[in-house]
Amino acid sequence: MSLTERQVILKVEISTDEAAKQLLQDENASWSRPAAYAIAEYYEQLQEDCEAEIEFCWVAIRCYYSEYKSIQEAADLHSLTDEQNHTDEYCLDWFRDRTTVLLTDGDAVVIQDF
């Protein structure tokens, strides 16, 4: 960078509510309201736990997470329940052993793709 060029970095802090709203406005994703808030709250808690700033990028979130109507739907799509029926608790534990699982206020779950 030459002396005449300036690099400007703009940081904007957003609330959990604003993060959820950004997720809901993403036309290339179809988050439910409970899932959007579960994701936003997860990132807020992660930032507090790590004591570090986290860049919120709804595009990356869309690429790394998927929403399912239930833990059983997720299990079916990951071939977990092909041979036998597993309880919701078993399925949750199975996913939690492998990835991040976010529970919503309803039956839906958000799972980090793996």
Jmol script that loads the backbone (N, CA, C; Angstrom):
load data "model"
ATOM      1  N   MET A   1       0.850  -1.162   0.000  1.00  0.00           N
ATOM      2  CA  MET A   1       0.000   0.000   0.000  1.00  0.00           C
ATOM      3  C   MET A   1       0.904   1.236   0.000  1.00  0.00           C
ATOM      4  N   SER A   2       0.603   2.149  -0.883  1.00  0.00           N
ATOM      5  CA  SER A   2       1.414   3.369  -0.949  1.00  0.00           C
ATOM      6  C   SER A   2       0.988   4.340   0.144  1.00  0.00           C
ATOM      7  N   LEU A   3       1.768   5.361   0.322  1.00  0.00           N
ATOM      8  CA  LEU A   3       1.465   6.358   1.342  1.00  0.00           C
ATOM      9  C   LEU A   3       0.187   7.126   1.048  1.00  0.00           C
ATOM     10  N   THR A   4      -0.228   7.164  -0.209  1.00  0.00           N
ATOM     11  CA  THR A   4      -1.437   7.910  -0.559  1.00  0.00           C
ATOM     12  C   THR A   4      -2.706   7.074  -0.396  1.00  0.00           C
ATOM     13  N   GLU A   5      -2.555   5.778  -0.231  1.00  0.00           N
ATOM     14  CA  GLU A   5      -3.714   4.901  -0.047  1.00  0.00           C
ATOM     15  C   GLU A   5      -4.009   4.726   1.428  1.00  0.00           C
ATOM     16  N   ARG A   6      -5.270   4.643   1.752  1.00  0.00           N
ATOM     17  CA  ARG A   6      -5.681   4.378   3.130  1.00  0.00           C
ATOM     18  C   ARG A   6      -6.580   3.165   3.159  1.00  0.00           C
ATOM     19  N   GLN A   7      -6.369   2.367   4.116  1.00  0.00           N
ATOM     20  CA  GLN A   7      -7.240   1.207   4.301  1.00  0.00           C
ATOM     21  C   GLN A   7      -8.145   1.502   5.491  1.00  0.00           C
ATOM     22  N   VAL A   8      -9.430   1.372   5.266  1.00  0.00           N
ATOM     23  CA  VAL A   8     -10.398   1.638   6.314  1.00  0.00           C
ATOM     24  C   VAL A   8     -11.132   0.344   6.636  1.00  0.00           C
ATOM     25  N   ILE A   9     -11.131  -0.002   7.891  1.00  0.00           N
ATOM     26  CA  ILE A   9     -11.860  -1.179   8.343  1.00  0.00           C
ATOM     27  C   ILE A   9     -12.992  -0.696   9.228  1.00  0.00           C
ATOM     28  N   LEU A  10     -14.178  -1.055   8.860  1.00  0.00           N
ATOM     29  CA  LEU A  10     -15.352  -0.618   9.603  1.00  0.00           C
ATOM     30  C   LEU A  10     -15.949  -1.816  10.319  1.00  0.00           C
ATOM     31  N   LYS A  11     -16.056  -1.715  11.625  1.00  0.00           N
ATOM     32  CA  LYS A  11     -16.675  -2.766  12.417  1.00  0.00           C
ATOM     33  C   LYS A  11     -18.000  -2.245  12.941  1.00  0.00           C
ATOM     34  N   VAL A  12     -18.994  -3.075  12.832  1.00  0.00           N
ATOM     35  CA  VAL A  12     -20.314  -2.713  13.327  1.00  0.00           C
ATOM     36  C   VAL A  12     -20.761  -3.803  14.289  1.00  0.00           C
ATOM     37  N   GLU A  13     -21.089  -3.431  15.491  1.00  0.00           N
ATOM     38  CA  GLU A  13     -21.629  -4.391  16.449  1.00  0.00           C
ATOM     39  C   GLU A  13     -23.122  -4.481  16.230  1.00  0.00           C
ATOM     40  N   ILE A  14     -23.627  -5.716  16.215  1.00  0.00           N
ATOM     41  CA  ILE A  14     -25.060  -5.900  16.044  1.00  0.00           C
ATOM     42  C   ILE A  14     -25.601  -6.697  17.228  1.00  0.00           C
ATOM     43  N   SER A  15     -26.851  -6.494  17.502  1.00  0.00           N
ATOM     44  CA  SER A  15     -27.506  -7.209  18.596  1.00  0.00           C
ATOM     45  C   SER A  15     -27.896  -8.612  18.131  1.00  0.00           C
ATOM     46  N   THR A  16     -28.257  -9.432  19.069  1.00  0.00           N
ATOM     47  CA  THR A  16     -28.741 -10.772  18.746  1.00  0.00           C
ATOM     48  C   THR A  16     -29.977 -10.672  17.872  1.00  0.00           C
ATOM     49  N   ASP A  17     -30.847  -9.729  18.192  1.00  0.00           N
ATOM     50  CA  ASP A  17     -32.066  -9.532  17.412  1.00  0.00           C
ATOM     51  C   ASP A  17     -31.738  -9.141  15.972  1.00  0.00           C
ATOM     52  N   GLU A  18     -30.782  -8.250  15.792  1.00  0.00           N
ATOM     53  CA  GLU A  18     -30.391  -7.827  14.447  1.00  0.00           C
ATOM     54  C   GLU A  18     -29.744  -8.975  13.676  1.00  0.00           C
ATOM     55  N   ALA A  19     -28.942  -9.783  14.338  1.00  0.00           N
ATOM     56  CA  ALA A  19     -28.322 -10.942  13.674  1.00  0.00           C
ATOM     57  C   ALA A  19     -29.400 -11.910  13.192  1.00  0.00           C
ATOM     58  N   ALA A  20     -30.393 -12.172  14.035  1.00  0.00           N
ATOM     59  CA  ALA A  20     -31.486 -13.061  13.640  1.00  0.00           C
ATOM     60  C   ALA A  20     -32.251 -12.476  12.463  1.00  0.00           C
ATOM     61  N   LYS A  21     -32.491 -11.180  12.484  1.00  0.00           N
ATOM     62  CA  LYS A  21     -33.202 -10.529  11.375  1.00  0.00           C
ATOM     63  C   LYS A  21     -32.419 -10.642  10.075  1.00  0.00           C
ATOM     64  N   GLN A  22     -31.090 -10.512  10.140  1.00  0.00           N
ATOM     65  CA  GLN A  22     -30.267 -10.663   8.934  1.00  0.00           C
ATOM     66  C   GLN A  22     -30.386 -12.080   8.383  1.00  0.00           C
ATOM     67  N   LEU A  23     -30.388 -13.061   9.267  1.00  0.00           N
ATOM     68  CA  LEU A  23     -30.551 -14.446   8.818  1.00  0.00           C
ATOM     69  C   LEU A  23     -31.909 -14.643   8.152  1.00  0.00           C
ATOM     70  N   LEU A  24     -32.945 -14.078   8.732  1.00  0.00           N
ATOM     71  CA  LEU A  24     -34.295 -14.225   8.179  1.00  0.00           C
ATOM     72  C   LEU A  24     -34.442 -13.515   6.834  1.00  0.00           C
ATOM     73  N   GLN A  25     -33.654 -12.476   6.594  1.00  0.00           N
ATOM     74  CA  GLN A  25     -33.727 -11.730   5.335  1.00  0.00           C
ATOM     75  C   GLN A  25     -32.874 -12.341   4.232  1.00  0.00           C
ATOM     76  N   ASP A  26     -32.080 -13.345   4.555  1.00  0.00           N
ATOM     77  CA  ASP A  26     -31.215 -13.993   3.568  1.00  0.00           C
ATOM     78  C   ASP A  26     -32.091 -14.750   2.571  1.00  0.00           C
ATOM     79  N   GLU A  27     -32.151 -14.276   1.345  1.00  0.00           N
ATOM     80  CA  GLU A  27     -33.008 -14.874   0.323  1.00  0.00           C
ATOM     81  C   GLU A  27     -32.523 -16.244  -0.139  1.00  0.00           C
ATOM     82  N   ASN A  28     -31.270 -16.579   0.150  1.00  0.00           N
ATOM     83  CA  ASN A  28     -30.723 -17.867  -0.273  1.00  0.00           C
ATOM     84  C   ASN A  28     -30.774 -18.918   0.829  1.00  0.00           C
ATOM     85  N   ALA A  29     -31.410 -18.586   1.913  1.00  0.00           N
ATOM     86  CA  ALA A  29     -31.605 -19.530   3.014  1.00  0.00           C
ATOM     87  C   ALA A  29     -33.077 -19.472   3.399  1.00  0.00           C
ATOM     88  N   SER A  30     -33.517 -20.442   4.113  1.00  0.00           N
ATOM     89  CA  SER A  30     -34.935 -20.450   4.506  1.00  0.00           C
ATOM     90  C   SER A  30     -35.056 -20.771   5.990  1.00  0.00           C
ATOM     91  N   TRP A  31     -34.363 -19.983   6.808  1.00  0.00           N
ATOM     92  CA  TRP A  31     -34.393 -20.210   8.248  1.00  0.00           C
ATOM     93  C   TRP A  31     -35.775 -19.903   8.795  1.00  0.00           C
ATOM     94  N   SER A  32     -36.207 -20.717   9.718  1.00  0.00           N
ATOM     95  CA  SER A  32     -37.400 -20.371  10.478  1.00  0.00           C
ATOM     96  C   SER A  32     -36.997 -19.330  11.518  1.00  0.00           C
ATOM     97  N   ARG A  33     -37.968 -18.640  12.064  1.00  0.00           N
ATOM     98  CA  ARG A  33     -37.668 -17.636  13.091  1.00  0.00           C
ATOM     99  C   ARG A  33     -36.976 -18.274  14.306  1.00  0.00           C
ATOM    100  N   PRO A  34     -37.486 -19.421  14.826  1.00  0.00           N
ATOM    101  CA  PRO A  34     -36.790 -20.038  15.968  1.00  0.00           C
ATOM    102  C   PRO A  34     -35.350 -20.452  15.641  1.00  0.00           C
ATOM    103  N   ALA A  35     -35.109 -20.923  14.423  1.00  0.00           N
ATOM    104  CA  ALA A  35     -33.750 -21.329  14.045  1.00  0.00           C
ATOM    105  C   ALA A  35     -32.832 -20.118  13.942  1.00  0.00           C
ATOM    106  N   ALA A  36     -33.322 -19.034  13.353  1.00  0.00           N
ATOM    107  CA  ALA A  36     -32.508 -17.824  13.221  1.00  0.00           C
ATOM    108  C   ALA A  36     -32.107 -17.292  14.594  1.00  0.00           C
ATOM    109  N   TYR A  37     -33.036 -17.308  15.534  1.00  0.00           N
ATOM    110  CA  TYR A  37     -32.704 -16.827  16.876  1.00  0.00           C
ATOM    111  C   TYR A  37     -31.779 -17.806  17.604  1.00  0.00           C
ATOM    112  N   ALA A  38     -31.937 -19.098  17.383  1.00  0.00           N
ATOM    113  CA  ALA A  38     -31.036 -20.079  18.003  1.00  0.00           C
ATOM    114  C   ALA A  38     -29.609 -19.869  17.513  1.00  0.00           C
ATOM    115  N   ILE A  39     -29.439 -19.604  16.230  1.00  0.00           N
ATOM    116  CA  ILE A  39     -28.108 -19.365  15.665  1.00  0.00           C
ATOM    117  C   ILE A  39     -27.518 -18.076  16.222  1.00  0.00           C
ATOM    118  N   ALA A  40     -28.299 -17.014  16.217  1.00  0.00           N
ATOM    119  CA  ALA A  40     -27.812 -15.726  16.719  1.00  0.00           C
ATOM    120  C   ALA A  40     -27.418 -15.830  18.192  1.00  0.00           C
ATOM    121  N   GLU A  41     -28.239 -16.495  18.987  1.00  0.00           N
ATOM    122  CA  GLU A  41     -27.931 -16.663  20.412  1.00  0.00           C
ATOM    123  C   GLU A  41     -26.701 -17.537  20.614  1.00  0.00           C
ATOM    124  N   TYR A  42     -26.519 -18.550  19.762  1.00  0.00           N
ATOM    125  CA  TYR A  42     -25.335 -19.402  19.839  1.00  0.00           C
ATOM    126  C   TYR A  42     -24.071 -18.576  19.614  1.00  0.00           C
ATOM    127  N   TYR A  43     -24.078 -17.739  18.576  1.00  0.00           N
ATOM    128  CA  TYR A  43     -22.894 -16.926  18.292  1.00  0.00           C
ATOM    129  C   TYR A  43     -22.642 -15.895  19.388  1.00  0.00           C
ATOM    130  N   GLU A  44     -23.700 -15.355  19.967  1.00  0.00           N
ATOM    131  CA  GLU A  44     -23.527 -14.421  21.074  1.00  0.00           C
ATOM    132  C   GLU A  44     -22.869 -15.125  22.266  1.00  0.00           C
ATOM    133  N   GLN A  45     -23.337 -16.322  22.588  1.00  0.00           N
ATOM    134  CA  GLN A  45     -22.767 -17.075  23.707  1.00  0.00           C
ATOM    135  C   GLN A  45     -21.342 -17.514  23.407  1.00  0.00           C
ATOM    136  N   LEU A  46     -21.092 -17.921  22.174  1.00  0.00           N
ATOM    137  CA  LEU A  46     -19.740 -18.333  21.774  1.00  0.00           C
ATOM    138  C   LEU A  46     -18.761 -17.180  21.929  1.00  0.00           C
ATOM    139  N   GLN A  47     -19.177 -15.995  21.522  1.00  0.00           N
ATOM    140  CA  GLN A  47     -18.314 -14.815  21.658  1.00  0.00           C
ATOM    141  C   GLN A  47     -18.017 -14.532  23.120  1.00  0.00           C
ATOM    142  N   GLU A  48     -19.028 -14.645  23.976  1.00  0.00           N
ATOM    143  CA  GLU A  48     -18.811 -14.420  25.414  1.00  0.00           C
ATOM    144  C   GLU A  48     -17.893 -15.484  26.005  1.00  0.00           C
ATOM    145  N   ASP A  49     -18.123 -16.748  25.641  1.00  0.00           N
ATOM    146  CA  ASP A  49     -17.320 -17.840  26.183  1.00  0.00           C
ATOM    147  C   ASP A  49     -15.858 -17.758  25.748  1.00  0.00           C
ATOM    148  N   CYS A  50     -15.626 -17.347  24.508  1.00  0.00           N
ATOM    149  CA  CYS A  50     -14.263 -17.271  23.975  1.00  0.00           C
ATOM    150  C   CYS A  50     -13.577 -15.952  24.313  1.00  0.00           C
ATOM    151  N   GLU A  51     -14.368 -14.999  24.796  1.00  0.00           N
ATOM    152  CA  GLU A  51     -13.845 -13.659  25.085  1.00  0.00           C
ATOM    153  C   GLU A  51     -13.099 -13.090  23.885  1.00  0.00           C
ATOM    154  N   ALA A  52     -13.704 -13.252  22.718  1.00  0.00           N
ATOM    155  CA  ALA A  52     -13.105 -12.758  21.487  1.00  0.00           C
ATOM    156  C   ALA A  52     -14.221 -12.273  20.568  1.00  0.00           C
ATOM    157  N   GLU A  53     -13.858 -11.337  19.704  1.00  0.00           N
ATOM    158  CA  GLU A  53     -14.826 -10.857  18.727  1.00  0.00           C
ATOM    159  C   GLU A  53     -15.019 -11.910  17.651  1.00  0.00           C
ATOM    160  N   ILE A  54     -16.265 -12.095  17.254  1.00  0.00           N
ATOM    161  CA  ILE A  54     -16.580 -13.039  16.189  1.00  0.00           C
ATOM    162  C   ILE A  54     -17.262 -12.259  15.072  1.00  0.00           C
ATOM    163  N   GLU A  55     -16.783 -12.446  13.873  1.00  0.00           N
ATOM    164  CA  GLU A  55     -17.398 -11.790  12.729  1.00  0.00           C
ATOM    165  C   GLU A  55     -18.657 -12.567  12.353  1.00  0.00           C
ATOM    166  N   PHE A  56     -19.770 -11.884  12.292  1.00  0.00           N
ATOM    167  CA  PHE A  56     -21.037 -12.509  11.932  1.00  0.00           C
ATOM    168  C   PHE A  56     -21.205 -12.438  10.417  1.00  0.00           C
ATOM    169  N   CYS A  57     -21.257 -13.594   9.785  1.00  0.00           N
ATOM    170  CA  CYS A  57     -21.392 -13.658   8.322  1.00  0.00           C
ATOM    171  C   CYS A  57     -22.523 -14.618   7.980  1.00  0.00           C
ATOM    172  N   TRP A  58     -23.660 -14.061   7.587  1.00  0.00           N
ATOM    173  CA  TRP A  58     -24.821 -14.911   7.313  1.00  0.00           C
ATOM    174  C   TRP A  58     -24.586 -15.825   6.124  1.00  0.00           C
ATOM    175  N   VAL A  59     -23.698 -15.459   5.201  1.00  0.00           N
ATOM    176  CA  VAL A  59     -23.390 -16.320   4.061  1.00  0.00           C
ATOM    177  C   VAL A  59     -22.666 -17.575   4.544  1.00  0.00           C
ATOM    178  N   ALA A  60     -21.691 -17.405   5.410  1.00  0.00           N
ATOM    179  CA  ALA A  60     -20.972 -18.563   5.956  1.00  0.00           C
ATOM    180  C   ALA A  60     -21.911 -19.443   6.767  1.00  0.00           C
ATOM    181  N   ILE A  61     -22.779 -18.826   7.543  1.00  0.00           N
ATOM    182  CA  ILE A  61     -23.722 -19.602   8.355  1.00  0.00           C
ATOM    183  C   ILE A  61     -24.614 -20.445   7.452  1.00  0.00           C
ATOM    184  N   ARG A  62     -25.085 -19.853   6.366  1.00  0.00           N
ATOM    185  CA  ARG A  62     -25.925 -20.581   5.410  1.00  0.00           C
ATOM    186  C   ARG A  62     -25.182 -21.801   4.855  1.00  0.00           C
ATOM    187  N   CYS A  63     -23.870 -21.659   4.659  1.00  0.00           N
ATOM    188  CA  CYS A  63     -23.070 -22.743   4.085  1.00  0.00           C
ATOM    189  C   CYS A  63     -22.718 -23.828   5.100  1.00  0.00           C
ATOM    190  N   TYR A  64     -22.641 -23.475   6.377  1.00  0.00           N
ATOM    191  CA  TYR A  64     -22.155 -24.405   7.394  1.00  0.00           C
ATOM    192  C   TYR A  64     -23.232 -25.048   8.250  1.00  0.00           C
ATOM    193  N   TYR A  65     -24.446 -24.536   8.206  1.00  0.00           N
ATOM    194  CA  TYR A  65     -25.503 -25.057   9.069  1.00  0.00           C
ATOM    195  C   TYR A  65     -26.736 -25.413   8.257  1.00  0.00           C
ATOM    196  N   SER A  66     -27.485 -26.392   8.745  1.00  0.00           N
ATOM    197  CA  SER A  66     -28.748 -26.788   8.126  1.00  0.00           C
ATOM    198  C   SER A  66     -29.812 -26.900   9.204  1.00  0.00           C
ATOM    199  N   GLU A  67     -31.028 -26.533   8.823  1.00  0.00           N
ATOM    200  CA  GLU A  67     -32.164 -26.645   9.743  1.00  0.00           C
ATOM    201  C   GLU A  67     -32.992 -27.862   9.363  1.00  0.00           C
ATOM    202  N   TYR A  68     -33.431 -28.588  10.372  1.00  0.00           N
ATOM    203  CA  TYR A  68     -34.296 -29.749  10.175  1.00  0.00           C
ATOM    204  C   TYR A  68     -35.552 -29.568  11.014  1.00  0.00           C
ATOM    205  N   LYS A  69     -36.661 -30.099  10.541  1.00  0.00           N
ATOM    206  CA  LYS A  69     -37.929 -29.962  11.261  1.00  0.00           C
ATOM    207  C   LYS A  69     -37.893 -30.650  12.616  1.00  0.00           C
ATOM    208  N   SER A  70     -37.068 -31.678  12.727  1.00  0.00           N
ATOM    209  CA  SER A  70     -36.932 -32.418  13.989  1.00  0.00           C
ATOM    210  C   SER A  70     -35.599 -33.148  13.981  1.00  0.00           C
ATOM    211  N   ILE A  71     -35.212 -33.620  15.136  1.00  0.00           N
ATOM    212  CA  ILE A  71     -33.967 -34.399  15.219  1.00  0.00           C
ATOM    213  C   ILE A  71     -34.127 -35.722  14.477  1.00  0.00           C
ATOM    214  N   GLN A  72     -35.340 -36.247  14.426  1.00  0.00           N
ATOM    215  CA  GLN A  72     -35.578 -37.486  13.694  1.00  0.00           C
ATOM    216  C   GLN A  72     -35.414 -37.274  12.189  1.00  0.00           C
ATOM    217  N   GLU A  73     -35.856 -36.115  11.672  1.00  0.00           N
ATOM    218  CA  GLU A  73     -35.652 -35.818  10.255  1.00  0.00           C
ATOM    219  C   GLU A  73     -34.154 -35.763   9.943  1.00  0.00           C
ATOM    220  N   ALA A  74     -33.393 -35.111  10.800  1.00  0.00           N
ATOM    221  CA  ALA A  74     -31.942 -35.044  10.604  1.00  0.00           C
ATOM    222  C   ALA A  74     -31.338 -36.443  10.634  1.00  0.00           C
ATOM    223  N   ALA A  75     -31.786 -37.257  11.580  1.00  0.00           N
ATOM    224  CA  ALA A  75     -31.270 -38.625  11.696  1.00  0.00           C
ATOM    225  C   ALA A  75     -31.594 -39.446  10.446  1.00  0.00           C
ATOM    226  N   ASP A  76     -32.818 -39.305   9.948  1.00  0.00           N
ATOM    227  CA  ASP A  76     -33.217 -40.024   8.736  1.00  0.00           C
ATOM    228  C   ASP A  76     -32.347 -39.614   7.548  1.00  0.00           C
ATOM    229  N   LEU A  77     -32.114 -38.324   7.396  1.00  0.00           N
ATOM    230  CA  LEU A  77     -31.335 -37.833   6.264  1.00  0.00           C
ATOM    231  C   LEU A  77     -29.848 -38.185   6.370  1.00  0.00           C
ATOM    232  N   HIS A  78     -29.388 -38.485   7.580  1.00  0.00           N
ATOM    233  CA  HIS A  78     -27.996 -38.901   7.771  1.00  0.00           C
ATOM    234  C   HIS A  78     -27.892 -40.419   7.941  1.00  0.00           C
ATOM    235  N   SER A  79     -28.958 -41.126   7.553  1.00  0.00           N
ATOM    236  CA  SER A  79     -29.009 -42.599   7.579  1.00  0.00           C
ATOM    237  C   SER A  79     -28.769 -43.180   8.961  1.00  0.00           C
ATOM    238  N   LEU A  80     -29.114 -42.452   9.980  1.00  0.00           N
ATOM    239  CA  LEU A  80     -28.936 -42.947  11.342  1.00  0.00           C
ATOM    240  C   LEU A  80     -30.045 -43.909  11.736  1.00  0.00           C
ATOM    241  N   THR A  81     -31.221 -43.736  11.168  1.00  0.00           N
ATOM    242  CA  THR A  81     -32.369 -44.535  11.593  1.00  0.00           C
ATOM    243  C   THR A  81     -32.787 -45.574  10.559  1.00  0.00           C
ATOM    244  N   ASP A  82     -31.917 -45.923   9.625  1.00  0.00           N
ATOM    245  CA  ASP A  82     -32.284 -46.890   8.592  1.00  0.00           C
ATOM    246  C   ASP A  82     -32.661 -48.250   9.152  1.00  0.00           C
ATOM    247  N   GLU A  83     -31.868 -48.772  10.053  1.00  0.00           N
ATOM    248  CA  GLU A  83     -32.075 -50.138  10.514  1.00  0.00           C
ATOM    249  C   GLU A  83     -32.890 -50.230  11.793  1.00  0.00           C
ATOM    250  N   GLN A  84     -32.889 -49.196  12.599  1.00  0.00           N
ATOM    251  CA  GLN A  84     -33.642 -49.245  13.840  1.00  0.00           C
ATOM    252  C   GLN A  84     -34.094 -47.846  14.234  1.00  0.00           C
ATOM    253  N   ASN A  85     -35.159 -47.793  14.968  1.00  0.00           N
ATOM    254  CA  ASN A  85     -35.662 -46.503  15.434  1.00  0.00           C
ATOM    255  C   ASN A  85     -34.922 -46.118  16.706  1.00  0.00           C
ATOM    256  N   HIS A  86     -34.407 -44.912  16.722  1.00  0.00           N
ATOM    257  CA  HIS A  86     -33.686 -44.404  17.874  1.00  0.00           C
ATOM    258  C   HIS A  86     -34.498 -43.296  18.521  1.00  0.00           C
ATOM    259  N   THR A  87     -34.334 -43.137  19.804  1.00  0.00           N
ATOM    260  CA  THR A  87     -35.018 -42.067  20.515  1.00  0.00           C
ATOM    261  C   THR A  87     -34.421 -40.718  20.128  1.00  0.00           C
ATOM    262  N   ASP A  88     -35.163 -39.654  20.398  1.00  0.00           N
ATOM    263  CA  ASP A  88     -34.647 -38.312  20.151  1.00  0.00           C
ATOM    264  C   ASP A  88     -33.360 -38.082  20.933  1.00  0.00           C
ATOM    265  N   GLU A  89     -33.330 -38.550  22.165  1.00  0.00           N
ATOM    266  CA  GLU A  89     -32.144 -38.370  23.008  1.00  0.00           C
ATOM    267  C   GLU A  89     -30.926 -39.061  22.399  1.00  0.00           C
ATOM    268  N   TYR A  90     -31.114 -40.272  21.912  1.00  0.00           N
ATOM    269  CA  TYR A  90     -30.011 -40.992  21.270  1.00  0.00           C
ATOM    270  C   TYR A  90     -29.513 -40.216  20.050  1.00  0.00           C
ATOM    271  N   CYS A  91     -30.444 -39.747  19.226  1.00  0.00           N
ATOM    272  CA  CYS A  91     -30.070 -39.006  18.015  1.00  0.00           C
ATOM    273  C   CYS A  91     -29.342 -37.713  18.363  1.00  0.00           C
ATOM    274  N   LEU A  92     -29.839 -36.982  19.365  1.00  0.00           N
ATOM    275  CA  LEU A  92     -29.164 -35.754  19.792  1.00  0.00           C
ATOM    276  C   LEU A  92     -27.736 -36.054  20.240  1.00  0.00           C
ATOM    277  N   ASP A  93     -27.572 -37.086  21.059  1.00  0.00           N
ATOM    278  CA  ASP A  93     -26.230 -37.454  21.529  1.00  0.00           C
ATOM    279  C   ASP A  93     -25.333 -37.850  20.367  1.00  0.00           C
ATOM    280  N   TRP A  94     -25.893 -38.586  19.400  1.00  0.00           N
ATOM    281  CA  TRP A  94     -25.120 -39.026  18.241  1.00  0.00           C
ATOM    282  C   TRP A  94     -24.591 -37.818  17.477  1.00  0.00           C
ATOM    283  N   PHE A  95     -25.457 -36.839  17.218  1.00  0.00           N
ATOM    284  CA  PHE A  95     -25.019 -35.627  16.508  1.00  0.00           C
ATOM    285  C   PHE A  95     -24.064 -34.805  17.353  1.00  0.00           C
ATOM    286  N   ARG A  96     -24.353 -34.654  18.638  1.00  0.00           N
ATOM    287  CA  ARG A  96     -23.496 -33.839  19.507  1.00  0.00           C
ATOM    288  C   ARG A  96     -22.088 -34.416  19.615  1.00  0.00           C
ATOM    289  N   ASP A  97     -21.954 -35.730  19.465  1.00  0.00           N
ATOM    290  CA  ASP A  97     -20.620 -36.349  19.467  1.00  0.00           C
ATOM    291  C   ASP A  97     -19.829 -35.988  18.214  1.00  0.00           C
ATOM    292  N   ARG A  98     -20.505 -35.491  17.178  1.00  0.00           N
ATOM    293  CA  ARG A  98     -19.866 -35.252  15.898  1.00  0.00           C
ATOM    294  C   ARG A  98     -19.835 -33.789  15.460  1.00  0.00           C
ATOM    295  N   THR A  99     -20.754 -32.983  16.005  1.00  0.00           N
ATOM    296  CA  THR A  99     -20.884 -31.617  15.504  1.00  0.00           C
ATOM    297  C   THR A  99     -21.665 -30.753  16.487  1.00  0.00           C
ATOM    298  N   THR A 100     -21.924 -29.524  16.093  1.00  0.00           N
ATOM    299  CA  THR A 100     -22.703 -28.591  16.901  1.00  0.00           C
ATOM    300  C   THR A 100     -24.186 -28.761  16.602  1.00  0.00           C
ATOM    301  N   VAL A 101     -24.973 -28.848  17.642  1.00  0.00           N
ATOM    302  CA  VAL A 101     -26.424 -28.981  17.512  1.00  0.00           C
ATOM    303  C   VAL A 101     -27.073 -27.845  18.291  1.00  0.00           C
ATOM    304  N   LEU A 102     -27.945 -27.100  17.620  1.00  0.00           N
ATOM    305  CA  LEU A 102     -28.661 -26.008  18.262  1.00  0.00           C
ATOM    306  C   LEU A 102     -30.135 -26.358  18.325  1.00  0.00           C
ATOM    307  N   LEU A 103     -30.690 -26.314  19.519  1.00  0.00           N
ATOM    308  CA  LEU A 103     -32.111 -26.574  19.689  1.00  0.00           C
ATOM    309  C   LEU A 103     -32.877 -25.270  19.572  1.00  0.00           C
ATOM    310  N   THR A 104     -34.054 -25.318  19.027  1.00  0.00           N
ATOM    311  CA  THR A 104     -34.888 -24.124  18.884  1.00  0.00           C
ATOM    312  C   THR A 104     -36.017 -24.180  19.906  1.00  0.00           C
ATOM    313  N   ASP A 105     -36.821 -23.129  19.925  1.00  0.00           N
ATOM    314  CA  ASP A 105     -37.975 -23.103  20.824  1.00  0.00           C
ATOM    315  C   ASP A 105     -39.022 -24.135  20.432  1.00  0.00           C
ATOM    316  N   GLY A 106     -39.007 -24.585  19.185  1.00  0.00           N
ATOM    317  CA  GLY A 106     -39.950 -25.601  18.712  1.00  0.00           C
ATOM    318  C   GLY A 106     -39.256 -26.943  18.605  1.00  0.00           C
ATOM    319  N   ASP A 107     -39.710 -27.759  17.666  1.00  0.00           N
ATOM    320  CA  ASP A 107     -39.119 -29.077  17.447  1.00  0.00           C
ATOM    321  C   ASP A 107     -37.900 -29.037  16.530  1.00  0.00           C
ATOM    322  N   ALA A 108     -37.756 -27.955  15.775  1.00  0.00           N
ATOM    323  CA  ALA A 108     -36.672 -27.858  14.794  1.00  0.00           C
ATOM    324  C   ALA A 108     -35.305 -27.856  15.474  1.00  0.00           C
ATOM    325  N   VAL A 109     -34.322 -28.329  14.744  1.00  0.00           N
ATOM    326  CA  VAL A 109     -32.928 -28.300  15.195  1.00  0.00           C
ATOM    327  C   VAL A 109     -32.068 -27.721  14.079  1.00  0.00           C
ATOM    328  N   VAL A 110     -30.973 -27.105  14.469  1.00  0.00           N
ATOM    329  CA  VAL A 110     -29.991 -26.598  13.523  1.00  0.00           C
ATOM    330  C   VAL A 110     -28.710 -27.381  13.784  1.00  0.00           C
ATOM    331  N   ILE A 111     -28.178 -27.965  12.740  1.00  0.00           N
ATOM    332  CA  ILE A 111     -26.990 -28.807  12.871  1.00  0.00           C
ATOM    333  C   ILE A 111     -25.885 -28.280  11.964  1.00  0.00           C
ATOM    334  N   GLN A 112     -24.698 -28.154  12.558  1.00  0.00           N
ATOM    335  CA  GLN A 112     -23.548 -27.759  11.742  1.00  0.00           C
ATOM    336  C   GLN A 112     -23.199 -28.926  10.830  1.00  0.00           C
ATOM    337  N   ASP A 113     -23.119 -28.647   9.544  1.00  0.00           N
ATOM    338  CA  ASP A 113     -22.843 -29.701   8.566  1.00  0.00           C
ATOM    339  C   ASP A 113     -21.463 -30.295   8.807  1.00  0.00           C
ATOM    340  N   PHE A 114     -21.385 -31.584   8.614  1.00  0.00           N
ATOM    341  CA  PHE A 114     -20.111 -32.284   8.816  1.00  0.00           C
ATOM    342  C   PHE A 114     -19.924 -33.332   7.757  1.00  0.00           C
TER     343      PHE A 114
END
end "model"
wireframe off; spacefill off
backbone 0.3
color backbone group
